[in-house]
């Protein structure tokens, strides 16, 4: 199993509506991408967040599933409009 973690800082001017769209869109990937077994995403409330306001965890079957996720059309569609809104950080590891 591979765990993919991510956290986002919002760029200036991102609206609440856009933030909600991000949450909804990430959650909607579940069931659409082979090998993506579980998805959790939400608004960060930790006082130790260093400015990261959204966090998430995805569980993939294996490294190959994670690699396929990167190029999957549903993920690419999300990235096309998401990347201009965020400063991301990611960590991946086997569990």
N, C-alpha and C positions, 0 to 999 in steps of 0.2 A: 504494500500500500504506500502511496505517496501523498503527502500533505502539502498543499499549496496555500500559503498565507499571503495576505496583502493588506496594505493600509494606504489610505489616500489622504493627502492634504488638498483642500479645495483651493483653486486659484481664485483671485479676487473677482467678485461679481457673480459667482455661482448662486443661483436662486434655490429656494426650498423646493420648488417644483422640479428643478433639475436634479437635486439631491435625491428626491423620492424616486425619480425615474431611474437613477443609477441603482438604487436598492432593488426596485422591482425588476429591472432588466437583468441584474446579476442572478437574482433568484429564479428568473424564468429560464436560465440556461439549464437548470436541472431537468433531466429527462430528454433533453434535446441533443446532448453531446455524449457519445459512447464513452464509457469508462469513467465518467463523472458520477461518483456514487453518492456523495452528500455535499450539501452547500449550506453554509451559515454566513450571514452578512448582516451588519447592523451599525448603528451610530455609536461611536466610541464615547464612553463616559469616564474613562480613566483620567485622573489628574496627572498621570505620568506619561501622557501620550505624545509629548514633543510636537504637538500641533496636528497629529494625525487624527482626523475626525470620523473616518469610516474604516471599519476593519472587517476582514472576512477570512474564512477558512473553507477550502474545498478538499474533499478526499477523492483521490483517483485510484483506480485499480493498480496501476503501475506507472513506471516512467514513460512507457510508450503511450499510454492514455494521456498523460500530461503533455507530452510532446504533440500529440494529435490535436489536443485542445487549442494549442497556440494558433494553429492555422485553420481551425474549424470556421466555416462561414458565419455561424451565429456569433462566435467570439469576435471575429474580425469586424462584423457589423457593429457590435457594441463598441469596440475600440475606436472605430472611425469617428464617433461623436463624443466618446468619453475622454480620450486622451487630452483634448484641449481644455478640459475642466479640472484636471487633477495633476498633482505631483505624487506619483506612486512609489511604494516600496514593496518588494516581494521577497519571500523566503520560501524555499521548497526543500523538503527533506523526506527521507524514507522512514516509515514507522513500523 
